[in-house]
């Protein structure tokens, strides 16, 4: 998967996600940003931090931060610049299939479990849009993303489909891949 390293498409996708994680908009990501994002998701979905879903999400955020900072915080300041984040996502989590599965997939699974509020294995458009709202995706882009990801048009995404789209967003070199619409159009 090293074909993605350094491509403008990859950089753009990573930069979009940097904006999701930089919850205080100070131009860097730190542990508190990830925990704040997790708390915002729990609040939006009415899930207690002490529930199994809440614990999995917050643990996933903390583990993801630990993995990111271990490979990217080269100056040891406890925060990641956009450049450090891009380098860590590219090197440790995207060009390495094991890195994505070991460090990012558990967080993605916890997010999907939270979105599946009724436990039916599917995420409907309202649940998807609530997630995207917390991630500060533009309203029109949220709707467009859901339509693109709902390839069979049934108004729902299976948790497996959503996990596949998250993975595709981070590793697909194909500009027209459906998963690239996860947070709206890339252009």
N, C-alpha and C positions, 0 to 999 in steps of 0.2 A: 504493500500500500504506500510505498514511498513516493508514488507518482503525484500525490497531493502536496507534498512538502513545498511550501513557498508559492503555491499558485494563487493568483488573485481571487479565484472563487473560494478557496479554503480560507484565505485571510478575511474575506468579507464575512463568511459565515461565523468564523471565530469572533470577529469584532462585534457582530450582532449580539452574540451571547455574552461578550464582555459587558455590554450595556445592561443585560438582564441581571448580572451578578453585582454590578457596581450600584448597590441600592442607595447609597448616599450621594451618588453622582460626583465623587471627588476625584475621579480619574484613576483610581486604583481599586483593587479588590483585596480585602482582608477577610480573616475568619468571621468577623462580625457581620460583614456583608452577606456571607452565605447563610449564617444563622438567622439574620434578619429576613432574608428571602424565604427561608424555611418557615419562619414564624408567620410571615405574611400569607403564605400558602395555607398554613394550618388555620389561620383566622378566616380566610376567604371560604374555606370548606367546612368551617365549624368543627374542626377536628382537634381534640385535646392533645397537647404535646406528650402526655403520658399514655395515650392509647397505643396499641400496637402499630397503627399506621403513622401516628405522630412520632413515635420513637424511631421507627424505621427511616422516616424522612429526615429527622434531625441528625440521626447517626450517619445517614448517607451524606448529608451536607458536611458534617465534621470530617468524615473520612475522605470525602472529595477534596476538601481544603487541605488536609494533611498530605494527600498524594500530590496535589498541585504545588504546594509550597515546598515540598521535599525536592522536587525537580526544578522548580522555577525561581524560587526566591534566592537568587544567587548572592545578593547583597545582604541577606539576613535581616531586612528591615520589617519583616512581618506583613508585607503587602506586595501585591503584584501589579506592575505597570501593564499597560496594554501589550507592550513588547514581550514582557516576561510571560504573560498569559498566553499570547499567541505561540511563543516558542514551546511552552510546556504542553499545550493542547496538541500542537503539531507533532512534537517529538515523542512524547510519552503516551498520549492517548489516541492519536489518530493514525500515525504511521505504524504503530504497534498494535496489532489486533488484540494481543493479550492485555495491553494497557487499558484499552477501552473497556473490555469485559471485566477486568479486575477492579478498576477504579471508577469508571463512569456508569457502567450498567447498573450496579446496585442503587445508585441514586436515581437513575431513570426508572427503575422498577418501583422504587418507593414513590416517586411522583405519580406514576401510572396507577398504582394502588390507591393513592389519595384521590385521584380524579374519578376513579370508578366508585362513586359514592354508594351505590346500591349493591356492589359486589357481584354484578352479573357478568363480569369479564369484558364489559364494553364501556366506552366513553362516548356520551352523546355530545351534541354540539354545545349545549349549555355548559356542561362540565369542561369541555375543551376551551370554550371562550372564557370561562372563569379563570382557568390556568393562565391563558394568554393575557388576560387583563393584569394579573399580578406581574407577569413578565414584561408588561408595558408595551405589548404589541398593539399597533394601531387597530381600532375596531374593524375597519374594512379589510385589513390584512388578516385578522382572525377568521373572518367568515370565508375569505378566499382560501386560506390555508386548510380549513376544515373541508371545504368542497373538494380541493385537490387530493387530500389524504383519504377521503371517503370514496375510494375508487369504485365500489359497487353501488353507491348512491342510496344506501339503506338508512342514512342518518345517524350511523354509529361507527365508531372505530373500535375494533377489538383491542384489548390491551396488547396483544402480540403485534398487531399492525402498528400501533402507536410506538411500541418499543423498536420495531424495525424502522419506522420513519425517523426516530431519534438517532439511531445508529447511522442510517443513510445520510442524514443531515451532516453528521460529523465526518463521514469517511468517503462519501460518494464523489468521484471526480466528474460525474455526468451532470452538466448544468440543468438538464431537464428531468432529473430524477424527482419523483414525487416527494420524497422525504425532504428535499431542499425547500419545500413550501411550508415546513413546520412552523415558521414564524412569519409567513407571508412571502411575497415575491422577493427574489434576491436583487432585482434591479431597482 
